[in-house]
Amino acid sequence: MPLNFAMSLMSAAEFLLWAVVGYVFWAKRLQRRFPAMSAYLALRVISTPALLAILWVYGQPWGHGYYVAYFFGYWGVYIASAVMLFFICMEIFRAVLSGFSGLMRFSSVIFRWAAVASLIVSVSNVSWHRGILVMSDIAYGLMRSVSVLELCLLAFLCFAMNALRLSPRDRAFGFAIGFGLMSSNDFVHASLVSQFTTLNAPVQVAYEAVILLILGLWVAYVAQPEPARKPVVVAANSAIYRWNEIASALGHKGTSIAVPAPSNSFFLTDVEKVVDKVLTRNLRESETGT
């Protein structure tokens, strides 16, 4: 079914905003800090007009044979976007934790396991007897897993902003807000889309409106000057510093730590005590050596 005037106008505005975000992003050389985001923007800028052109041809009386091209093009881009979004989440996480090397290294391991778990869950829930429609099942499964990851990332940044000394004007935080809103929009759309069979339904219009809002937010974030990044200074007794030291100790192979017998105290509290003992011992050895 061809798009009506309102949806056609919103689709054209979406492509224009994707192009604006990509242009400003690349003009400011942000691809050096966010290479995965750069690849995602390139995919969107290229695929959006191509899919709209195929959809327009398909809507013509003589264009019914282009359904297969649109089907594979749309779901291929959908799957590629889900994969790229996973790397973008990792990229944003590393950007905000750049001042905490231990947590950044530990988070990379967690993200890899999350990717493996998401892939297993997505594939295990696929109905392989559906033929080419299995492509849409795989795409929905991957995007659902990545959407949950995006929401968790946004929640983490909102709760840890003060501890991480993260500015609300930081582009990493702006991208996280956009992807969090986008994933929420996808969840709502997926729950309601089965009730409508046309691309001109009100739920489609609302979905497209949220996408335009997110792109407008990103234009503002990439266009405005970002605050100067300063070294992260935290108190030695702060929780974020302790967790960074714990993560560093867990990944350090050169130190042998004698773990005390189990007690009734909380496990993570015991780990913090062990790290404190190791740090105190190293400090005494360095003072003795001097």
C-alpha positions in Angstrom: 0.0 0.0 0.0 1.5 3.4 -0.9 2.2 5.9 1.8 -0.2 8.8 2.3 0.9 12.4 2.1 1.6 12.8 5.9 3.7 9.6 6.1 5.5 10.4 2.9 6.4 13.9 4.3 7.6 12.3 7.6 9.7 9.7 5.8 11.3 12.5 3.8 12.0 14.4 7.0 13.5 11.4 8.6 16.0 10.9 5.7 16.8 14.6 5.9 17.5 14.4 9.7 19.6 11.3 9.3 21.6 13.1 6.7 22.0 16.2 8.9 23.1 14.1 11.9 25.6 12.2 9.8 27.0 15.4 8.1 27.6 17.2 11.4 28.9 14.0 13.0 31.5 13.5 10.3 32.3 17.2 9.9 33.3 17.2 13.6 35.3 14.0 13.2 33.3 12.3 15.9 33.9 8.9 14.1 37.3 8.8 15.9 35.5 8.6 19.3 32.5 6.7 18.1 33.4 4.5 15.1 30.4 2.1 15.5 28.0 5.1 15.7 29.6 6.4 12.5 29.0 3.0 10.7 25.4 3.0 12.0 24.7 6.5 10.6 26.2 5.6 7.3 23.9 2.6 7.1 20.9 4.7 7.9 21.8 7.5 5.4 22.3 5.0 2.6 19.5 2.5 3.3 16.7 5.0 4.1 16.3 6.5 0.6 17.0 3.1 -1.0 14.2 1.5 0.9 11.8 4.4 0.4 12.5 4.2 -3.4 11.8 0.4 -3.4 8.6 1.0 -1.3 7.4 3.6 -3.8 8.0 1.3 -6.7 6.2 -1.5 -4.9 3.2 0.8 -4.3 2.7 1.3 -8.1 0.2 -1.0 -10.0 3.1 -2.5 -11.9 5.5 -2.9 -8.9 4.3 -5.9 -7.1 7.3 -7.9 -8.1 9.5 -5.7 -6.0 8.1 -7.1 -2.7 11.0 -9.6 -2.4 13.6 -6.8 -2.8 11.9 -4.7 -0.2 11.5 -7.7 2.2 15.2 -8.7 2.1 16.4 -5.1 2.0 14.3 -4.0 5.1 15.1 -7.0 7.2 18.7 -7.1 6.2 19.1 -3.5 7.3 17.2 -4.4 10.5 19.6 -7.2 11.4 22.6 -5.1 10.6 21.3 -2.3 12.7 20.8 -4.7 15.7 24.4 -5.9 15.4 25.7 -2.3 15.2 23.7 -1.2 18.1 25.3 -3.8 20.3 28.8 -2.3 19.4 27.4 1.2 20.0 26.3 0.3 23.5 29.8 -1.0 24.2 31.3 2.1 22.7 29.2 4.4 24.8 29.9 2.4 27.9 33.7 2.6 27.3 33.4 6.3 26.6 31.8 7.1 29.9 34.2 4.7 31.8 37.3 6.0 30.1 38.6 7.3 33.4 38.2 3.9 35.1 40.4 1.4 33.3 39.4 -1.5 35.6 35.7 -1.1 35.1 36.1 -0.5 31.4 38.0 -3.7 30.9 35.6 -5.7 33.1 32.6 -4.3 31.2 34.0 -5.5 27.9 33.9 -9.0 29.2 30.3 -8.6 30.3 29.3 -7.2 27.0 30.8 -10.2 25.1 28.9 -12.6 27.3 25.7 -10.6 26.8 26.2 -10.8 23.0 26.6 -14.6 23.2 23.5 -15.0 25.4 21.4 -12.7 23.2 22.4 -14.6 20.1 21.5 -18.0 21.7 18.2 -16.7 22.9 17.3 -15.1 19.6 18.1 -18.3 17.6 16.5 -20.7 20.0 13.1 -18.9 19.7 13.1 -19.0 15.9 10.5 -21.1 14.1 12.7 -22.4 11.3 9.8 -24.0 9.4 8.5 -20.5 8.3 10.8 -20.3 5.3 12.0 -16.8 4.4 9.9 -15.3 7.2 12.5 -16.8 9.6 14.5 -13.7 8.7 12.0 -11.4 10.5 12.0 -13.7 13.5 15.8 -13.5 13.9 15.7 -9.7 13.4 13.0 -9.2 16.0 14.9 -11.4 18.5 18.2 -9.6 18.0 16.6 -6.2 18.2 14.6 -7.1 21.3 17.8 -8.2 23.1 19.7 -5.1 22.0 16.7 -2.9 23.1 16.8 -4.3 26.6 20.6 -3.6 26.6 20.0 0.0 25.5 17.5 0.6 28.3 19.8 -0.9 30.9 22.6 1.3 29.6 20.5 4.4 29.9 19.3 3.5 33.4 22.9 2.9 34.5 24.1 6.3 33.1 21.2 8.1 34.8 21.9 6.6 38.2 25.7 6.8 37.9 26.1 10.3 36.4 27.3 11.9 39.6 29.7 9.1 40.4 31.2 9.1 36.9 31.3 12.9 36.7 29.3 12.7 33.5 27.8 15.9 32.1 24.3 15.8 30.7 25.7 17.6 27.6 28.2 14.8 26.9 27.5 13.3 23.5 27.7 9.8 24.8 24.9 10.5 27.2 22.9 12.1 24.4 23.3 9.1 22.2 22.2 6.8 25.1 19.1 8.9 25.6 18.2 8.6 21.9 18.7 4.9 21.8 16.8 4.4 25.0 13.8 6.3 23.6 14.2 4.4 20.3 14.1 1.0 22.1 11.0 2.1 24.1 9.4 3.2 20.9 10.1 -0.2 19.3 8.6 -2.1 22.2 5.4 0.0 22.1 5.2 -0.3 18.3 5.7 -4.1 18.4 2.9 -4.5 20.9 0.4 -2.5 18.8 1.5 -3.1 15.2 -0.4 -6.5 15.0 -3.7 -4.6 15.3 -3.0 -2.5 12.2 -2.3 -3.8 8.7 -1.4 -0.6 6.8 1.7 1.7 6.8 -0.7 4.7 7.2 -2.2 3.6 10.5 -2.1 6.1 13.5 0.4 3.9 15.3 2.8 4.2 12.4 2.4 7.9 12.4 3.2 8.1 16.2 6.1 5.8 15.7 7.6 8.0 13.0 7.0 11.1 15.1 9.1 9.7 17.9 11.9 8.8 15.5 11.9 12.4 14.2 12.0 13.7 17.8 15.0 11.5 18.6 16.9 12.6 15.4 16.2 16.2 16.3 17.7 15.6 19.8 20.8 14.1 18.2 21.2 17.0 15.8 21.3 19.3 18.9 23.8 17.1 20.7 26.2 16.8 17.8 25.9 20.4 16.8 26.5 22.0 20.2 30.0 22.3 21.6 30.7 19.6 24.0 32.2 20.5 27.5 35.9 20.0 27.7 36.7 16.5 29.0 38.6 16.8 32.3 40.4 14.0 34.2 38.0 12.2 36.5 38.9 13.0 40.1 37.2 11.0 42.8 37.7 10.5 46.5 39.9 7.5 47.5 37.1 6.2 49.7 34.3 6.6 47.1 32.4 3.5 45.9 33.2 4.0 42.2 37.0 4.0 43.1 36.6 0.8 45.1 34.7 -0.9 42.3 37.4 0.2 39.9 40.1 -1.3 42.1 38.1 -4.5 42.5 37.7 -4.8 38.8 41.4 -4.2 38.3 42.3 -6.8 40.9 40.0 -9.4 39.3 41.9 -9.0 36.0 45.4 -8.8 37.5 47.4 -12.0 37.2 50.5 -10.9 39.1 49.1 -10.7 42.6 48.2 -13.6 44.8 45.4 -13.0 47.2 44.5 -15.2 50.2 40.8 -15.2 50.4 39.5 -15.6 54.0 37.0 -18.3 55.0 33.4 -17.6 54.2 31.5 -15.5 56.7 28.0 -14.2 57.2 28.9 -10.8 55.6 28.0 -9.9 52.1 30.3 -11.3 49.5 31.1 -8.0 47.8 32.0 -6.5 51.1 34.5 -9.3 51.7 36.0 -8.6 48.2 36.4 -4.9 49.1 38.2 -5.8 52.3 40.6 -8.1 50.4 41.3 -5.3 47.9 42.0 -2.9 50.8 44.4 -5.3 52.4 46.3 -5.7 49.1 46.5 -2.0 48.5 47.7 -1.4 52.1 50.4 -4.1 51.8 51.6 -2.7 48.5 51.8 0.8 50.0 53.8 -0.5 52.9 56.2 -2.4 50.6 56.7 0.8 48.5 57.5 2.9 51.6 59.8 0.2 52.9 61.6 0.1 49.6 62.2 3.8 49.6 
